[in-house]
Amino acid sequence: MTRLILAAGLLVLTACTEMQTAADSAGRRAATSAVTEIIAINFPQVPKPLIQPFVGCVIDNAAAVEVRELAKASVVGVDDTTVAVVRNVLSRPATQSCLRSNAPLTL
């Protein structure tokens, strides 16, 4: 009986993890449109061919709460808060490293 309960518990945890991963992935996809708009409009120094690498680095290095804020902006529109989120993520060492690897002409 104990094994059955443990197995059921593991199954529930696995399902929760898969749902969390799916939700995170959906949020990141939604955030991509907002970040693309922010980079294109607020960072004119980024050449058009490098916008997508910049977006990828921002999305990859944003915390979950930041991804939620950016995903929300893809629905309600970009504002100063979402621009500040992108600036903050861009300033991080991990994001800078990502940009050096994926958009080397810029740094």
Secondary structure, 3 states (H helix, E strand, C coil): CHHHHHHHHHHHHHHHHHHHHHHHHHHHHHHHHHHHHHHHHHCCCCCHHHHHHHHHHHHHHCCHHHHHHHHHHHHHCCCHHHHHHHHHHHCCHHHHHHHHHHCCCCC
